[in-house]
Amino acid sequence: MVAPASAARGVYNPRRPQASPLVRLVSDHLHRLQTVYDDRFAREYGPWRPIVAQVAEKFLACSVLE
């Protein structure tokens, strides 16, 4: 009998990062967060830092496999 792990070895299963819940969450809500941040969160957490948007954009760009 062949073990399940060795039976699947060598089979390429392409990933679909754009279907990831985290990618969808960031993609769907980043712009909205940027627009409401100053009113809702800046007092408690400080001003919006541009690095946050830069990192989020890079994260979204790495999920595009084209």
Secondary structure, 3 states (H helix, E strand, C coil): CCCHHHHHCCCCCCCCHHHCHHHHHHHHHHHHHHHHHHHHCHHHHCCCCHHHHHHHHHHHHHCCCC
